[in-house]
Amino acid sequence: MVANPNAFKDAESTNDSIRNAQIFTDINLNMVRHPVTGDIAKLSNVEAVKRSVRNLVNTNKGERPFHPEIGSDIRRTLFEPISPAVAKVLERHVQDVIQNFEPRAELISVKASDDVDNNTYNVTITFYLINSPSGVQSMNILLERLR
């Protein structure tokens, strides 16, 4: 007997129980107020994981108190001359930080492309959420030198 591939999606969408699907939440670091409660608004599921990935990529090692191991050291690499080889190094840094410190995301691919005219790298990260039928997610991060 073959199981119906849509059974999980159907059960999740019609059942209000929080035990069936895992919900990921984080606070919104923009400190936006919730319109009804007045508290800080929450990010959930895809938005929460994307914000976490962006924060991990932009964090240097040693920058977080009590957790100096968290970070990617991408800023050091950004001051190298722009080339495809440096783009590959950036891809590896991003892969390592996501695989090591973001358990909610199952990484599919990381592609970095260099833009010599603007002295930037465009990094495209493709992943899907663990235990969530939301499908493949993609996000772009623009990496540039800050002086």
Salt bridges, closest charged atoms under 4 A:
ASP26 OD2 - ARG104 NH2 3.25
GLU63 OE2 - ARG75 NH1 3.05
GLU69 OE2 - HIS67 ND1 3.28
ASP73 OD2 - ARG76 NH2 3.08
GLU91 OE1 - LYS88 NZ 3.62
ASP96 OD1 - ARG92 NH2 2.89
GLU102 OE2 - ARG104 NE 2.78
